[in-house]
Amino acid sequence: MELASERSNSQKLENSRLIIERQNKELKAKLAEMEAQMKTRSKATIASLESKIGNLEEQLEVEAR
């Protein structure tokens, strides 16, 4: 009886471990995807701001003449 109980507990622990490992893998993939999205957004924001700076610099040159 005690051996059967230990086997049952061991199996439950193993199943829990496998579930946690799968969840961990899914979360790591999701994190990597989100980081890539943020990197893309950041690059787009930087490009937009650089464009605005360029426009403002042109306006400043025109006004300085």
MOVENCOR-V872109 format. One record per backbone hydrogen bond with DSSP energy under -1.0 kcal/mol. NH is the residue of the N-H (numbers start at 0). CO is the residue of the C=O. Records with the same first field share a line. If there is no record, write none. Layout:
NH=CO  CO
This chain:
4=0
5=1
6=2
7=3
8=4
9=5
10=6
11=7
12=8
13=9
14=10
15=11
16=12
17=13
18=14
19=15
20=16
21=17
22=18
23=19
24=20
25=21
26=22
27=23
28=24
29=25
30=26
31=27
32=28
33=29
34=30
35=31
36=32
37=33
38=34
39=35
40=36
41=37
42=38
43=39
44=40
45=41
46=42
47=43
48=44
49=45
50=46
51=47
52=48
53=49
54=50
55=51
56=52
57=53
58=54
59=55
60=56
61=57
62=58
63=59
